[in-house]
Amino acid sequence: MTSTARTRLVKGLASAIYGRGVLILGQVLTVPVLITRWGAGGYGEWLALTALTTYLAYTNVGVPGTVRSDMAMADGRGDRAAVIQSFQTCLALVGGIGLTAGLAFAIAIRVLPMGQILNASFMGADQVTFVLTVLAAQIIIYTTGNVVQAALSALGRYGLATFIDATRQLGEFSGLLLMVGLFAARPEQAVLVYLITSGLYLMAQLVCLYRTAPDLFAGLHLKKSVIGRLWRPMLGVLSMSLGYYGMTVQAPRIILAGVAGPSAVALYSVTTMLMRMVRIPIDIPAHAATVELSMAVGRGDYEGARGLLKGTTRFSMWLALAAIPFVVLAGPTVITVWTAHRITPSYELLLICCASTAFFSLSLPSQEALMSVNKLDRATFWIVAMALPYLGLSWFLARHIGLNGAALSVLAMDVAYAGISLFWVTRFFDMPANSLFEALAKPPFDLVSREFGLISTRLRKLSTK
């Protein structure tokens, strides 16, 4: 790995740590405030509404992740014309699709009785419609900004791009705490924070990208060939969003809202949020190496790409295995204190979520590696094929078992996707499965000591200058 790439990775890791720290702090502080002000039922309604509108974000057709990988590989081989064409074409595509989907969504929420569908009682029908409308507008702005962020990341400024996104999240959490905690705002008032922060986020990303690469905005370079080249990878990322994250993160909340009510959504979501804090350290190494993987494959360095993949997978898996015992022991107490005794934790639900996290730590690095070289469609075809049966399984188990049933359906998806993603990543990177499993069997102490050694050496050199 070159010194330039290592410097970019260190900056990217630092920004990722900052971003995950903001996410942890924001969730730790906002959950008890929202539950105390709105009650478990009102908080559950809020979570169901945000889960429903999140599906609108998937209308970006997987463009941000795909354009980031395509631009990074083109930049790695020195093809500037392809970089410009990919960015402009994909930005126009997301803008057109976002406006069309947003209009359709706005019509749908005014025709359908959304309050009744989600068992809402804390908010009235008009308030539910208003919150959904504002969240939809926010998501359209945010997804457009994601394309700009992807371009900034692809050009090696992924540390800066992640920093801006994390600062947006800090603004959201701060705004919610101020409005709800201090001024006792209701959801239809607090939701305006999301609209303001997403607009500022888009402007900040555009300014930084223009300063980094003004040629991306010079002239008009829309090419049908870009869509022809990228449509399959785009569908792969979209399928990943709808078939995996949509099914395992958003769908259970919506199903539970209709089957068991908003209070069940609150318990399920708080437990999965706790597990998400465990997954945050897993995300950092898996996401940090994606642009470097794209550049390595772009210049034909598959050996370097395999090394990055093995390293990130080792980090992810062992971080999960180290964190899970602490969660099992302290989780119920944390949930009780965190929610100001408004929610009674479920130990069985926590154990099932821990098992899901263990399998997630194996699938995430492989998913990111396939996405970084625009080959995710190889794995996500099978997830799409499982989506409708999974929805039926999730509804059936939630109906007959309750919360634990919804969690078991998520575990089933995590087990399946871990196997699928590992199978395809070893095939594409021409890496025997046994070599990956041999690497995973070793705790990553060598990687940690090596990186700390390099950092300390660099600091000593700087101190002597």
C-alpha positions as CSV (number, residue, x, y, z in Angstrom):
1,M,0.0,0.0,0.0
2,T,1.4,3.4,-1.0
3,S,1.9,6.1,1.6
4,T,-0.7,8.3,-0.1
5,A,-3.3,5.5,0.1
6,R,-2.3,4.9,3.7
7,T,-2.8,8.6,4.5
8,R,-6.2,8.6,2.9
9,L,-7.2,5.5,4.8
10,V,-6.1,7.0,8.1
11,K,-8.1,10.2,7.4
12,G,-11.0,8.1,6.3
13,L,-10.9,6.0,9.5
14,A,-10.7,9.1,11.6
15,S,-13.8,10.5,10.0
16,A,-15.6,7.2,10.2
17,I,-14.8,7.0,13.9
18,Y,-16.1,10.6,14.4
19,G,-19.2,9.7,12.4
20,R,-19.9,6.5,14.4
21,G,-19.2,8.4,17.6
22,V,-21.8,11.0,16.7
23,L,-24.3,8.3,15.9
24,I,-23.7,6.5,19.2
25,L,-23.9,9.8,21.2
26,G,-27.0,10.9,19.3
27,Q,-28.9,7.7,19.9
28,V,-27.8,7.5,23.5
29,L,-29.1,11.0,24.2
30,T,-32.2,11.2,22.0
31,V,-33.9,7.9,22.8
32,P,-34.7,8.6,26.5
33,V,-35.7,12.2,25.6
34,L,-38.2,11.1,22.9
35,I,-39.6,8.2,25.0
36,T,-40.0,10.5,28.0
37,R,-41.7,13.3,26.0
38,W,-43.8,11.1,23.6
39,G,-44.2,7.9,25.5
40,A,-43.4,4.4,24.2
41,G,-46.4,4.5,21.8
42,G,-45.6,7.9,20.4
43,Y,-42.0,7.0,19.9
44,G,-43.0,3.8,18.2
45,E,-45.2,5.7,15.8
46,W,-42.2,8.0,15.0
47,L,-40.0,5.0,14.3
48,A,-42.7,3.4,12.1
49,L,-43.0,6.6,10.0
50,T,-39.3,7.0,9.6
51,A,-39.1,3.3,8.6
52,L,-41.8,3.8,6.0
53,T,-40.2,6.8,4.4
54,T,-36.8,5.2,4.4
55,Y,-38.1,3.0,1.5
56,L,-38.3,6.2,-0.5
57,A,-34.5,6.5,-0.2
58,Y,-34.1,3.2,-2.1
59,T,-35.5,4.9,-5.3
60,N,-32.0,6.2,-5.9
61,V,-31.7,2.8,-7.7
62,G,-28.4,2.1,-6.0
63,V,-26.7,5.0,-7.8
64,P,-24.5,6.5,-5.0
65,G,-22.6,3.3,-4.3
66,T,-22.3,2.4,-7.9
67,V,-21.1,5.8,-9.1
68,R,-18.5,5.9,-6.3
69,S,-17.0,2.6,-7.4
70,D,-17.1,3.4,-11.1
71,M,-15.5,6.8,-10.6
72,A,-12.8,5.4,-8.3
73,M,-11.9,2.7,-10.8
74,A,-11.9,5.2,-13.7
75,D,-9.7,7.5,-11.6
76,G,-7.4,4.6,-10.7
77,R,-6.7,4.0,-14.4
78,G,-6.5,7.7,-15.2
79,D,-9.6,8.0,-17.4
80,R,-10.9,11.5,-16.5
81,A,-13.5,11.6,-19.2
82,A,-15.2,8.5,-17.7
83,V,-15.1,10.1,-14.3
84,I,-17.0,13.2,-15.5
85,Q,-19.5,11.3,-17.6
86,S,-20.4,8.9,-14.7
87,F,-20.9,11.7,-12.2
88,Q,-23.1,13.9,-14.4
89,T,-25.2,11.1,-15.8
90,C,-25.9,9.5,-12.4
91,L,-26.7,12.8,-10.8
92,A,-29.3,13.6,-13.4
93,L,-30.7,10.1,-13.1
94,V,-31.2,10.4,-9.3
95,G,-32.7,13.8,-9.7
96,G,-35.3,12.6,-12.2
97,I,-36.2,9.4,-10.3
98,G,-36.3,11.2,-6.9
99,L,-38.8,13.8,-8.1
100,T,-41.0,11.2,-9.8
101,A,-40.9,8.9,-6.7
102,G,-41.5,11.8,-4.4
103,L,-44.6,12.9,-6.3
104,A,-46.0,9.3,-6.3
105,F,-45.3,9.0,-2.6
106,A,-47.0,12.3,-1.8
107,I,-50.2,11.1,-3.6
108,A,-50.1,7.7,-1.9
109,I,-50.0,9.0,1.6
110,R,-53.0,11.3,1.0
111,V,-55.1,8.5,-0.5
112,L,-54.2,5.7,2.0
113,P,-55.3,5.9,5.7
114,M,-51.7,5.8,7.0
115,G,-52.7,6.5,10.6
116,Q,-55.0,3.4,10.7
117,I,-52.5,1.2,8.9
118,L,-49.8,2.0,11.5
119,N,-52.2,2.0,14.5
120,A,-51.3,5.6,15.2
121,S,-53.0,7.2,18.2
122,F,-50.4,9.7,19.5
123,M,-50.6,11.6,16.2
124,G,-53.7,12.3,14.3
125,A,-54.2,11.6,10.6
126,D,-53.2,15.1,9.5
127,Q,-50.1,15.0,11.6
128,V,-49.1,11.6,10.2
129,T,-49.5,12.9,6.6
130,F,-47.5,16.0,7.4
131,V,-44.6,14.1,9.0
132,L,-44.5,11.7,6.1
133,T,-44.4,14.6,3.6
134,V,-41.6,16.4,5.3
135,L,-39.5,13.2,5.7
136,A,-40.1,12.4,2.0
137,A,-38.8,15.8,1.0
138,Q,-35.8,15.4,3.3
139,I,-34.9,12.0,1.8
140,I,-35.1,13.3,-1.8
141,I,-32.7,16.1,-0.9
142,Y,-30.4,13.7,1.1
143,T,-30.2,11.1,-1.6
144,T,-29.2,13.7,-4.2
145,G,-26.5,14.8,-1.8
146,N,-25.4,11.1,-1.5
147,V,-24.4,11.1,-5.2
148,V,-22.3,14.2,-4.6
149,Q,-20.8,12.6,-1.5
150,A,-20.0,9.5,-3.5
151,A,-18.2,11.5,-6.1
152,L,-16.2,13.3,-3.5
153,S,-15.3,9.9,-1.9
154,A,-14.3,8.4,-5.3
155,L,-11.7,11.1,-5.8
156,G,-9.9,10.2,-2.6
157,R,-11.7,12.8,-0.3
158,Y,-13.8,10.2,1.5
159,G,-12.5,11.4,4.8
160,L,-14.0,14.8,4.1
161,A,-17.2,13.4,2.7
162,T,-17.7,11.2,5.8
163,F,-17.0,14.2,8.1
164,I,-19.7,16.3,6.4
165,D,-22.2,13.5,6.6
166,A,-21.4,13.0,10.3
167,T,-21.8,16.7,11.0
168,R,-25.2,16.5,9.4
169,Q,-26.2,13.8,11.8
170,L,-24.8,15.8,14.7
171,G,-27.1,18.7,13.6
172,E,-30.1,16.3,13.4
173,F,-29.5,14.9,16.9
174,S,-28.8,18.4,18.4
175,G,-31.9,19.8,16.8
176,L,-34.1,17.0,18.1
177,L,-32.7,17.3,21.6
178,L,-33.3,21.1,21.6
179,M,-36.8,21.0,20.2
180,V,-38.2,18.0,22.0
181,G,-36.1,18.1,25.2
182,L,-36.2,21.8,25.8
183,F,-39.3,23.0,24.0
184,A,-41.4,19.8,24.2
185,A,-42.0,19.8,20.4
186,R,-44.3,17.2,18.9
187,P,-43.2,15.0,16.0
188,E,-44.9,17.3,13.4
189,Q,-42.7,20.1,14.7
190,A,-39.5,18.2,15.4
191,V,-39.4,16.7,11.9
192,L,-38.5,20.1,10.4
193,V,-35.0,19.6,11.7
194,Y,-34.4,16.8,9.1
195,L,-35.4,19.1,6.3
196,I,-33.1,21.9,7.3
197,T,-30.0,19.7,7.9
198,S,-30.4,17.8,4.7
199,G,-30.5,21.0,2.7
200,L,-27.3,22.3,4.4
201,Y,-25.7,18.8,3.8
202,L,-26.4,19.0,0.1
203,M,-24.9,22.5,-0.2
204,A,-21.8,21.6,1.8
205,Q,-21.1,18.5,-0.4
206,L,-21.6,20.5,-3.6
207,V,-19.2,23.3,-2.5
208,C,-16.5,20.8,-1.4
209,L,-16.8,18.8,-4.6
210,Y,-16.6,21.9,-6.8
211,R,-13.4,23.0,-5.0
212,T,-11.9,19.5,-5.4
213,A,-12.9,18.9,-9.0
214,P,-14.5,21.9,-10.8
215,D,-14.2,20.1,-14.1
216,L,-17.1,17.8,-13.0
217,F,-19.4,20.8,-13.5
218,A,-17.9,22.1,-16.8
219,G,-20.2,21.5,-19.7
220,L,-22.8,18.8,-20.1
221,H,-21.6,15.2,-20.5
222,L,-24.6,12.9,-20.2
223,K,-24.0,9.5,-21.8
224,K,-26.5,6.6,-22.3
225,S,-23.5,4.3,-22.4
226,V,-23.0,5.0,-18.6
227,I,-26.4,3.7,-17.8
228,G,-25.8,0.7,-20.2
229,R,-22.6,-0.1,-18.3
230,L,-23.9,0.5,-14.8
231,W,-27.5,-0.6,-14.7
232,R,-26.7,-4.1,-13.4
233,P,-24.5,-2.9,-10.6
234,M,-27.1,-0.3,-9.7
235,L,-29.8,-2.9,-9.5
236,G,-27.5,-5.0,-7.4
237,V,-27.1,-2.2,-4.8
238,L,-30.9,-1.4,-5.0
239,S,-31.6,-5.1,-4.4
240,M,-29.3,-5.0,-1.5
241,S,-31.1,-2.1,0.0
242,L,-34.6,-3.5,-0.6
243,G,-33.8,-7.2,-0.2
244,Y,-31.6,-7.0,2.8
245,Y,-31.6,-3.7,4.7
246,G,-35.2,-3.0,3.8
247,M,-36.3,-6.5,4.9
248,T,-34.2,-6.7,8.1
249,V,-34.3,-3.1,9.4
250,Q,-37.4,-1.3,8.1
251,A,-39.9,-4.2,7.4
252,P,-39.9,-5.6,10.9
253,R,-40.9,-2.2,12.3
254,I,-43.7,-1.7,9.9
255,I,-45.0,-5.3,10.4
256,L,-44.8,-5.0,14.2
257,A,-46.6,-1.6,14.0
258,G,-49.5,-3.3,12.2
259,V,-49.5,-6.6,14.1
260,A,-48.5,-5.7,17.7
261,G,-48.7,-1.9,17.9
262,P,-46.3,1.0,18.3
263,S,-45.1,0.0,21.8
264,A,-43.8,-3.3,20.4
265,V,-42.0,-1.3,17.7
266,A,-40.3,0.8,20.5
267,L,-39.0,-2.3,22.3
268,Y,-37.8,-3.9,19.1
269,S,-36.1,-0.7,17.9
270,V,-34.4,0.1,21.1
271,T,-32.9,-3.4,21.3
272,T,-31.7,-3.2,17.7
273,M,-30.3,0.3,18.3
274,L,-28.3,-1.2,21.1
275,M,-27.0,-3.9,18.7
276,R,-26.3,-1.2,16.1
277,M,-23.9,0.4,18.5
278,V,-22.1,-2.9,18.5
279,R,-22.2,-3.0,14.7
280,I,-20.8,0.6,14.4
281,P,-17.2,-0.5,15.1
282,I,-17.7,-3.4,12.6
283,D,-18.8,-0.9,10.0
284,I,-15.7,1.3,10.3
285,P,-13.0,-1.1,8.8
286,A,-15.5,-2.5,6.3
287,H,-16.5,0.9,4.9
288,A,-13.1,2.6,5.1
289,A,-11.4,0.3,2.6
290,T,-14.0,0.4,-0.2
291,V,-12.5,3.2,-2.3
292,E,-9.0,1.7,-2.0
293,L,-10.4,-1.6,-3.1
294,S,-11.9,0.1,-6.2
295,M,-8.6,1.8,-7.0
296,A,-6.6,-1.4,-6.5
297,V,-8.9,-3.4,-8.9
298,G,-8.9,-0.5,-11.3
299,R,-5.1,-0.7,-11.6
300,G,-5.1,-4.5,-11.6
301,D,-3.7,-5.1,-8.1
302,Y,-5.8,-8.0,-7.0
303,E,-3.3,-9.2,-4.5
304,G,-3.5,-5.9,-2.7
305,A,-7.3,-6.1,-2.9
306,R,-7.3,-9.6,-1.3
307,G,-5.1,-8.3,1.5
308,L,-7.5,-5.5,2.2
309,L,-10.5,-7.8,2.1
310,K,-9.0,-10.3,4.5
311,G,-7.9,-7.6,6.9
312,T,-11.3,-5.9,7.1
313,T,-13.2,-9.2,7.5
314,R,-10.8,-10.2,10.4
315,F,-11.4,-6.9,12.1
316,S,-15.1,-7.0,11.7
317,M,-15.6,-10.5,12.9
318,W,-13.3,-10.3,15.9
319,L,-14.7,-6.9,17.0
320,A,-18.2,-8.5,17.0
321,L,-17.1,-11.6,19.0
322,A,-15.4,-9.4,21.5
323,A,-18.4,-7.0,22.0
324,I,-21.2,-9.6,22.1
325,P,-20.5,-11.0,25.6
326,F,-20.6,-7.5,27.1
327,V,-23.9,-6.9,25.4
328,V,-25.4,-10.1,26.7
329,L,-24.4,-9.3,30.3
330,A,-25.1,-5.6,30.4
331,G,-27.8,-5.2,27.7
332,P,-31.0,-5.6,29.8
333,T,-29.7,-3.1,32.4
334,V,-28.6,-0.7,29.7
335,I,-32.0,-0.7,28.0
336,T,-33.9,-0.2,31.3
337,V,-31.8,2.8,32.3
338,W,-31.5,4.1,28.8
339,T,-35.3,4.3,28.3
340,A,-35.9,5.8,31.8
341,H,-37.7,2.5,32.9
342,R,-40.4,3.1,30.2
343,I,-39.5,-0.1,28.3
344,T,-38.9,-3.6,29.8
345,P,-36.1,-5.4,27.9
346,S,-36.5,-8.9,26.5
347,Y,-33.4,-11.1,27.1
348,E,-34.5,-13.6,24.4
349,L,-34.8,-10.8,21.9
350,L,-31.3,-9.5,22.8
351,L,-29.8,-13.0,22.3
352,I,-31.3,-13.4,18.9
353,C,-30.1,-9.9,17.9
354,C,-26.5,-10.9,19.1
355,A,-26.6,-13.9,16.8
356,S,-27.7,-11.8,13.9
357,T,-24.8,-9.4,14.5
358,A,-22.2,-12.2,14.5
359,F,-23.3,-13.3,11.0
360,F,-23.6,-9.6,9.9
361,S,-19.9,-9.1,10.8
362,L,-19.0,-11.8,8.2
363,S,-21.3,-10.5,5.4
364,L,-20.6,-6.8,5.6
365,P,-17.0,-6.7,4.5
366,S,-17.8,-9.1,1.6
367,Q,-20.8,-6.9,0.6
368,E,-18.7,-3.8,0.6
369,A,-15.9,-5.5,-1.4
370,L,-18.4,-6.6,-4.1
371,M,-20.0,-3.2,-4.1
372,S,-16.6,-1.5,-4.5
373,V,-16.0,-3.3,-7.8
374,N,-19.7,-3.1,-9.0
375,K,-20.2,-6.9,-8.7
376,L,-22.8,-6.8,-5.9
377,D,-25.6,-8.0,-8.3
378,R,-24.0,-11.5,-8.3
379,A,-25.0,-11.9,-4.6
380,T,-28.1,-9.8,-4.4
381,F,-30.0,-11.7,-7.0
382,W,-30.5,-14.4,-4.4
383,I,-31.6,-11.9,-1.7
384,V,-34.2,-10.5,-4.1
385,A,-35.5,-14.0,-4.7
386,M,-35.9,-14.4,-1.0
387,A,-37.5,-11.0,-0.3
388,L,-41.2,-12.0,-0.7
389,P,-40.9,-15.3,1.1
390,Y,-39.0,-13.5,3.8
391,L,-41.8,-10.9,4.2
392,G,-44.3,-13.7,4.6
393,L,-42.1,-15.5,7.1
394,S,-41.6,-12.2,9.1
395,W,-45.3,-11.5,9.2
396,F,-46.1,-15.1,10.1
397,L,-43.6,-15.3,13.0
398,A,-44.5,-11.8,14.3
399,R,-48.1,-12.8,14.2
400,H,-47.6,-16.0,16.1
401,I,-44.5,-15.4,18.3
402,G,-44.4,-11.6,18.5
403,L,-41.1,-9.7,18.9
404,N,-39.0,-12.8,19.0
405,G,-40.6,-14.0,15.8
406,A,-39.6,-10.8,14.0
407,A,-36.1,-11.1,15.3
408,L,-35.8,-14.8,14.2
409,S,-36.8,-13.8,10.7
410,V,-33.9,-11.3,10.6
411,L,-31.5,-13.9,11.9
412,A,-32.6,-16.2,9.1
413,M,-31.8,-13.5,6.5
414,D,-28.4,-12.7,8.2
415,V,-27.4,-16.4,8.0
416,A,-28.4,-16.7,4.4
417,Y,-26.7,-13.5,3.3
418,A,-23.4,-14.3,5.1
419,G,-23.2,-17.6,3.1
420,I,-24.1,-16.0,-0.2
421,S,-21.8,-13.0,0.1
422,L,-18.8,-15.1,1.2
423,F,-19.3,-17.5,-1.7
424,W,-19.3,-14.7,-4.3
425,V,-16.5,-12.6,-2.9
426,T,-14.1,-15.6,-2.8
427,R,-15.0,-16.4,-6.4
428,F,-14.6,-12.9,-7.8
429,F,-11.3,-12.1,-6.0
430,D,-10.0,-15.6,-6.9
431,M,-9.4,-16.4,-3.2
432,P,-9.8,-20.0,-2.0
433,A,-12.3,-20.1,0.8
434,N,-9.9,-22.0,3.1
435,S,-7.4,-19.1,2.9
436,L,-10.0,-16.6,4.0
437,F,-11.2,-18.9,6.9
438,E,-7.6,-19.5,7.9
439,A,-7.1,-15.7,8.1
440,L,-10.3,-15.3,10.1
441,A,-9.2,-17.9,12.7
442,K,-6.4,-15.5,13.8
443,P,-7.2,-12.5,16.0
444,P,-6.1,-9.3,14.2
445,F,-3.4,-8.4,16.8
446,D,-0.8,-8.3,14.1
447,L,-2.7,-5.8,12.1
448,V,-3.4,-3.6,15.1
449,S,0.2,-3.6,16.3
450,R,1.5,-2.9,12.8
451,E,-0.7,0.1,12.2
452,F,0.0,1.5,15.7
453,G,3.7,1.0,15.0
454,L,3.5,2.9,11.7
455,I,1.5,5.7,13.4
456,S,4.0,6.0,16.3
457,T,6.9,6.1,13.9
458,R,5.3,8.9,11.9
459,L,4.6,10.9,15.0
460,R,8.2,10.5,16.1
461,K,9.4,11.8,12.8
462,L,7.1,14.8,13.0
463,S,8.3,15.6,16.5
464,T,11.9,15.6,15.4
465,K,11.3,18.1,12.6
